[in-house]
Amino acid sequence: MKTLARFIRPQTPQLLLAGLIAGISLSMSVGLLATSAWLISMASTQPPILILEVAIVAVRFFGLGRGVVRYFARIKEHEAALNIQTKIRQSIYSTMEARMPSQLIGVQRGKILQQVVTDSEAIQDLWLRIALPWLASLVSGVSAVGILDWIDRPFGILAGLIFLGAMWIVPFISIATSAKSKQRDTEEELFDGFIQACDSIEESLVFGTNENVRRELIATQEKISRSERSLAKVSGLAESIQALFAGSTIGLAVIAAAHAYENGKLAGPNIAVIVLVPLAIYDGLPLTFAAFSQFTTLIKRADALAPYLNPIADDGKPEIINRDAVTLILTNVVPETVKGRLAPITAEVSPGKPLLIQGRSGCGKSSIISAILGFIPFEGEITQIPQNSISVMLQNDHLFATSIRENLKIGRPEVSDREIMQILEVVELASLIHSMPEGLDTHIGPYGFNLSGGEKQRLKLARVLLRHTSVYLLDEPFEFLDAAMAQRIALKIERILVTKTLLIVSHLPLRLGDNSNTLQLLN
């Protein structure tokens, strides 16, 4: 919560103003009920119409004004809430971006998804459904108690004490009885299980485990349902206690009004006011008290977000984008993931002199690229290159469920269709695209489902080649391709990137031009 407070603090004046305006709106409901009760009671005595004019105008004012005031309160509430949520999500994205993949080992994708999407949205309830409604109810309750105190001071004091008791006791009971809820943990389990089920759908169908996966997800969903039912009981208990406070206040109002009337201290029309106003005191509380049953869960969500809300150091200097020729030098480099299995590597990659790293699967080829990118720790020295000067193709690059054109334009949105088709010629996909009825607008489905393995690989390769950077790192760009096609495409890539720094990792026995170097890894 301390970390979260850093994001809330700048919006505190806005939130307090929203709570005050919402309280004024509820107070206008109190005024509407009080004036309506007095007007109806007074009208029954058939007084001159001029006596009722002020009350008639007040009823109109309160009736029309509460909706207008509430509208402005909503604007202020959601403006502040959305500002907080935006800052929180920006901090999450910045923190995740700054971490190396090695720091994310063991972090479940479902957990990250829940934190970025669900948790950052759900914790808004702390101020939108709990803090602000509670503050608004306090403001309107104080105004209602003030009316009662003005009409009958002894009962006003008693009603105020009961109201304050309700404002503190009911939330405390709601929080205490919901403290053992594990709904968030179960939701996290469901998120991760669902993502894993989507990732392994083909394997599940092949090996016949899809029913087991479905049963596990249903069982997890049932846990969430049980947790929600438990919280619903807590919410119902809170509302019952609130109804007890409200009912006791109204009952005491009837007794106090009757006693004051008998003693000649209360006018007849005010009896309706003193009996009905307590209804307005508790008008905004049922939903607020019910929301307190989620308080413990929301605090857990806020605590879970804390590690991803650390401020990112910023020296205030913009990053320099280097588009000039770059020479990449590796000196005695050994990635931590293959330490003890791979001899130190020393190599130089410069424009016009590409480097081809070859070796059998698992020998550490991809680890070298990860070390260059700073994804994993390593021993030795590597030339530091700005990230935005590098174009990278990794083995697990993602294809989005959209058109071929949109997938290719991700790395360079302004690229023209003419440039796209030129690169598709290089990776030998142009004829395939031309044969499709919708061409570049063809939808490839989730993960490129409508394409073969080799077609997906070449599409990813084309996306990287469309970028304009100084350095190109290609990790297994020819996977799923036959040796002949891989050799043709490799030579084309070397030709179009002759002025760039090019490093290719491949398990295939390729041959590049005379100016290239080949590093054969042995372990």
CORGI-V145250 format. One record per helix or strand of 3 or more residues. SS is the DSSP state (helix for helix, strand for strand). FROM is the first residue (numbers start at 1). TO is the last residue. Records with the same first field share a line. If there is no record, write none. Layout:
SS=FROM-TO + FROM-TO
//
This chain:
helix=2-43 + 49-98 + 101-104 + 109-122 + 125-151 + 153-177 + 183-199 + 201-207 + 210-262 + 268-281 + 285-308 + 336-338 + 365-373 + 387-389 + 404-408 + 417-426 + 430-435 + 439-441 + 446-448 + 453-465 + 483-496
strand=328-335 + 345-350 + 355-358 + 378-382 + 390-393 + 471-475 + 501-506 + 517-520
//
